[in-house]
Amino acid sequence: MTKKKQKKAFTIIEFMIAMTFLAVLLMGIATVTMRILEIYRKGLSMRAINATGRDILNDLSRTIASSPIVENINPTAADSTKNITGDDILKVYRNYYNESTMLYNEKNVQAGGVFCTGSYSYIWNTAPAIKMAREDSSYISSLFRIKVGDEENYYKFARIPDTSRKACERSDEDSMNLKSKVTEVSDKRDIVSLISDDDADLALYDFVILPATQNNKTGQIFYSGMFILATIRGGVNVLTNGDFCTGSEIMYSNNVESTNQEFNYCAVNKFNFAMRATGESHNADQYGER
């Protein structure tokens, strides 16, 4: 009499244990993969910020180095015997740097500004102002804009030729306010956009030029300042301490926080600079031939 061979197989319990183990393994692989993608995205954002920041610094360095000496850029250097007041310094300061502010998260932050070197001028709008304009097109009229013919456009950060410092003109002699937020150029090719509208979607959150200092013998001007460059996406809040990527963002139209699904794209960096202008003097009697 032959004995039948028993077929071996997994029991239901063994099968369930194996499936549970496989599910946990797959979940672990998926989690690691997602984390790697998050790090990769953040890396791409930071790489874009660093590259753009270097380009801005290089452009500022070239422009400032070749910009002309201005006799009244620092009233102390122009006349050291005069009793200089804070209003005197501010009045001169607004000849080459001005900004506008807006309410952001219940605090006033920079919305945009202009910096006039005497050879070229820089015009910018910050991320809060740009986001406001994207949500409400009527807000575009409040942004700094560049006009060519009948066409007006706003830029994240742009350079234009402006030897007369037209972009920094004030409304009248005693006012600290700009004459206009619109600066005209004759040719669109004169506009150099230093922050592109690519997938990284970067923008300035602050750009500050400190009151310049000037050597009263040589007339050389020293500019110093800083700018914060970051992604528009990711709920960036430069007013917080620690991690500026909050994961939520203010809806400016109704001031309601909403969850931001693009937190992984968030990246922030701050750049400081100090640069010297050594261009030709307009007053040979004061500073001598160069």
C-alpha positions as CSV (number, residue, x, y, z in Angstrom):
1,M,0.0,0.0,0.0
2,T,1.5,3.3,-1.1
3,K,1.5,6.3,1.2
4,K,0.3,9.6,-0.3
5,K,2.7,12.5,-0.1
6,Q,1.4,15.6,1.7
7,K,1.7,18.9,-0.1
8,K,3.3,21.6,1.9
9,A,1.9,25.2,1.7
10,F,1.7,28.3,3.8
11,T,-1.1,28.5,6.3
12,I,-3.4,31.5,6.3
13,I,-1.6,32.9,9.4
14,E,1.8,32.6,7.8
15,F,0.5,34.2,4.6
16,M,-0.9,37.1,6.6
17,I,2.4,37.5,8.5
18,A,4.3,37.6,5.2
19,M,1.9,40.1,3.7
20,T,2.2,42.3,6.7
21,F,6.0,42.2,6.6
22,L,5.9,43.0,2.9
23,A,3.5,45.9,3.4
24,V,5.7,47.4,6.2
25,L,8.8,47.0,4.0
26,L,7.1,48.7,1.1
27,M,5.9,51.5,3.3
28,G,9.5,52.0,4.6
29,I,10.8,52.1,1.1
30,A,8.1,54.6,0.1
31,T,8.9,56.8,3.1
32,V,12.6,56.8,2.4
33,T,12.0,57.6,-1.2
34,M,9.7,60.5,-0.4
35,R,12.3,61.8,2.1
36,I,15.1,61.6,-0.5
37,L,12.8,63.5,-3.0
38,E,12.2,66.2,-0.3
39,I,15.9,66.6,0.3
40,Y,16.5,66.7,-3.5
41,R,13.9,69.4,-4.0
42,K,15.2,71.5,-1.2
43,G,18.7,71.0,-2.6
44,L,17.6,72.2,-6.0
45,S,15.9,75.3,-4.4
46,M,19.0,76.1,-2.4
47,R,21.2,75.6,-5.4
48,A,19.0,78.0,-7.4
49,I,19.1,80.6,-4.6
50,N,22.9,80.4,-4.2
51,A,23.5,80.7,-8.0
52,T,21.0,83.6,-8.3
53,G,22.5,85.3,-5.2
54,R,26.0,85.1,-6.7
55,D,24.8,86.5,-10.0
56,I,23.2,89.5,-8.1
57,L,26.3,90.1,-6.1
58,N,28.5,90.0,-9.2
59,D,26.2,92.4,-11.0
60,L,26.1,94.8,-8.1
61,S,29.9,94.7,-7.8
62,R,30.5,95.6,-11.4
63,T,27.9,98.3,-11.4
64,I,29.0,99.9,-8.2
65,A,32.7,99.7,-9.0
66,S,32.1,101.7,-12.2
67,S,29.5,104.1,-10.8
68,P,30.5,107.8,-10.6
69,I,31.4,109.6,-7.5
70,V,28.6,111.9,-6.3
71,E,29.7,114.9,-4.3
72,N,26.5,115.1,-2.1
73,I,26.1,111.3,-1.4
74,N,27.4,111.9,2.1
75,P,26.9,115.4,3.5
76,T,29.7,115.0,6.1
77,A,32.3,114.2,3.4
78,A,31.0,117.1,1.2
79,D,31.4,119.6,4.0
80,S,32.9,118.4,7.3
81,T,32.6,121.9,8.8
82,K,28.8,122.0,8.6
83,N,26.6,120.8,11.5
84,I,25.0,117.7,9.8
85,T,21.7,116.5,11.1
86,G,19.9,113.2,10.7
87,D,17.4,114.9,8.3
88,D,20.3,116.0,6.1
89,I,21.7,112.5,5.9
90,L,18.2,111.0,5.2
91,K,17.5,113.6,2.5
92,V,20.7,112.7,0.6
93,Y,20.1,109.0,1.3
94,R,16.7,109.1,-0.5
95,N,18.5,110.4,-3.6
96,Y,19.9,107.0,-4.2
97,Y,17.8,104.5,-2.2
98,N,14.1,104.3,-1.4
99,E,11.6,101.7,-0.6
100,S,7.9,101.0,0.0
101,T,6.3,98.9,2.7
102,M,3.2,96.8,3.1
103,L,1.4,95.0,5.9
104,Y,2.5,91.3,6.2
105,N,1.4,89.1,9.1
106,E,0.4,92.3,11.0
107,K,3.9,93.8,10.6
108,N,5.2,96.3,8.0
109,V,7.7,94.7,5.7
110,Q,9.4,95.9,2.5
111,A,7.2,95.7,-0.6
112,G,9.8,96.9,-3.1
113,G,12.3,99.6,-3.8
114,V,14.9,101.4,-6.0
115,F,18.6,101.8,-5.7
116,C,20.3,104.3,-8.1
117,T,24.1,104.1,-8.5
118,G,24.4,106.9,-11.0
119,S,25.1,104.6,-13.9
120,Y,22.4,102.0,-13.5
121,S,19.4,101.7,-11.2
122,Y,18.0,98.6,-9.6
123,I,14.2,98.2,-9.2
124,W,12.6,95.3,-7.3
125,N,9.4,94.0,-5.8
126,T,9.4,91.6,-2.9
127,A,7.7,88.2,-2.6
128,P,4.8,89.5,-0.4
129,A,4.0,92.2,-2.9
130,I,4.3,89.8,-5.9
131,K,2.0,87.2,-4.2
132,M,-0.5,90.0,-3.5
133,A,-0.5,91.0,-7.1
134,R,-1.0,87.3,-8.2
135,E,-4.0,87.1,-5.9
136,D,-5.4,90.5,-6.8
137,S,-4.5,92.0,-10.2
138,S,-5.6,95.5,-9.0
139,Y,-2.6,95.5,-6.7
140,I,-0.2,95.6,-9.6
141,S,-0.6,99.4,-9.8
142,S,1.1,99.5,-6.3
143,L,4.2,97.7,-7.5
144,F,7.4,99.2,-8.9
145,R,7.1,99.0,-12.7
146,I,9.2,99.7,-15.8
147,K,7.6,101.3,-18.8
148,V,8.7,100.8,-22.4
149,G,6.4,102.8,-24.8
150,D,2.8,102.0,-23.8
151,E,3.7,98.8,-22.0
152,E,4.3,98.6,-18.2
153,N,5.6,95.5,-16.4
154,Y,6.8,94.7,-12.9
155,Y,9.9,92.7,-12.2
156,K,11.2,90.7,-9.3
157,F,14.6,92.4,-9.6
158,A,15.8,94.3,-12.6
159,R,18.6,96.7,-13.7
160,I,18.2,99.6,-16.1
161,P,20.5,102.3,-17.4
162,D,19.8,105.5,-15.4
163,T,22.6,108.0,-15.3
164,S,20.2,110.8,-14.1
165,R,18.9,108.7,-11.2
166,K,15.4,109.1,-12.5
167,A,14.1,106.1,-10.7
168,C,15.0,107.8,-7.4
169,E,13.4,111.2,-8.2
170,R,11.4,112.5,-5.3
171,S,8.0,114.2,-5.6
172,D,9.4,117.6,-4.4
173,E,12.5,119.0,-2.8
174,D,11.3,118.5,0.8
175,S,9.6,115.1,0.4
176,M,11.1,111.7,1.1
177,N,8.6,110.0,-1.2
178,L,9.3,108.9,-4.7
179,K,7.9,110.9,-7.6
180,S,6.6,107.7,-9.3
181,K,6.8,104.0,-9.0
182,V,7.1,103.8,-12.8
183,T,10.4,104.3,-14.6
184,E,10.6,104.7,-18.3
185,V,13.3,103.2,-20.6
186,S,13.5,103.6,-24.3
187,D,14.3,100.0,-25.3
188,K,13.2,96.8,-23.7
189,R,16.6,95.4,-24.3
190,D,17.9,97.8,-21.7
191,I,16.1,95.9,-19.0
192,V,18.1,93.2,-17.4
193,S,16.1,90.8,-15.2
194,L,18.3,89.3,-12.5
195,I,15.7,87.0,-11.0
196,S,14.1,84.8,-13.6
197,D,10.6,83.4,-13.6
198,D,11.5,79.7,-13.7
199,D,10.4,76.7,-11.7
200,A,12.3,77.7,-8.6
201,D,10.1,80.9,-8.4
202,L,12.6,82.9,-6.3
203,A,12.1,86.5,-5.1
204,L,13.6,89.0,-2.7
205,Y,12.1,89.3,0.8
206,D,14.2,92.3,1.6
207,F,16.9,94.4,-0.1
208,V,18.6,97.1,2.0
209,I,21.3,99.6,1.1
210,L,22.7,101.3,4.2
211,P,23.6,105.1,4.1
212,A,26.8,105.3,2.1
213,T,30.1,106.5,3.5
214,Q,32.5,108.6,1.5
215,N,36.2,109.4,1.8
216,N,36.4,113.3,1.8
217,K,39.9,113.2,0.2
218,T,39.4,110.7,-2.7
219,G,35.7,110.9,-3.0
220,Q,35.4,107.1,-3.1
221,I,32.0,105.8,-1.9
222,F,31.5,102.7,0.1
223,Y,28.1,101.0,-0.1
224,S,27.0,98.2,2.2
225,G,23.8,96.3,2.4
226,M,22.1,92.9,2.4
227,F,19.3,91.0,0.8
228,I,17.2,88.0,1.6
229,L,16.5,85.7,-1.3
230,A,14.0,82.8,-1.0
231,T,11.4,80.8,-2.7
232,I,7.9,82.3,-3.0
233,R,6.5,78.8,-2.3
234,G,6.8,77.1,1.0
235,G,5.2,79.6,3.4
236,V,8.4,81.6,3.9
237,N,8.2,84.0,6.8
238,V,11.4,86.0,7.4
239,L,10.0,87.6,10.5
240,T,10.2,84.3,12.5
241,N,13.1,83.0,14.5
242,G,14.7,79.7,13.5
243,D,13.1,77.9,10.5
244,F,11.8,80.5,8.1
245,C,9.9,77.8,6.1
246,T,6.7,77.6,8.1
247,G,4.7,75.3,5.8
248,S,1.8,77.8,5.8
249,E,1.3,81.1,4.2
250,I,-0.8,84.2,4.6
251,M,-3.6,84.8,2.1
252,Y,-3.1,88.5,1.9
253,S,-6.6,89.2,0.6
254,N,-8.3,88.0,3.8
255,N,-5.3,87.4,6.2
256,V,-6.2,83.8,6.7
257,E,-3.5,81.1,7.1
258,S,-3.8,78.1,4.8
259,T,-1.7,74.9,4.5
260,N,1.0,75.1,1.9
261,Q,1.5,71.9,0.0
262,E,4.8,73.0,-1.5
263,F,6.8,73.2,1.8
264,N,9.4,70.9,0.4
265,Y,10.4,73.6,-2.2
266,C,11.1,76.2,0.5
267,A,14.7,77.6,0.9
268,V,16.0,80.9,2.2
269,N,19.4,82.6,2.2
270,K,20.7,86.0,3.3
271,F,23.5,87.8,1.5
272,N,25.6,90.6,2.9
273,F,27.9,92.8,0.8
274,A,30.2,95.9,1.0
275,M,31.4,97.5,-2.3
276,R,33.3,100.5,-3.3
277,A,32.5,103.0,-6.1
278,T,35.7,104.4,-7.8
279,G,34.2,106.0,-10.9
280,E,35.0,109.5,-12.2
281,S,34.3,112.6,-10.1
282,H,32.1,115.3,-11.5
283,N,34.0,117.8,-9.4
284,A,37.8,117.8,-10.2
285,D,38.3,120.8,-7.9
286,Q,37.0,118.9,-4.9
287,Y,38.5,115.5,-5.3
288,G,41.2,116.1,-8.0
289,E,41.7,114.5,-11.3
290,R,41.5,110.7,-11.3
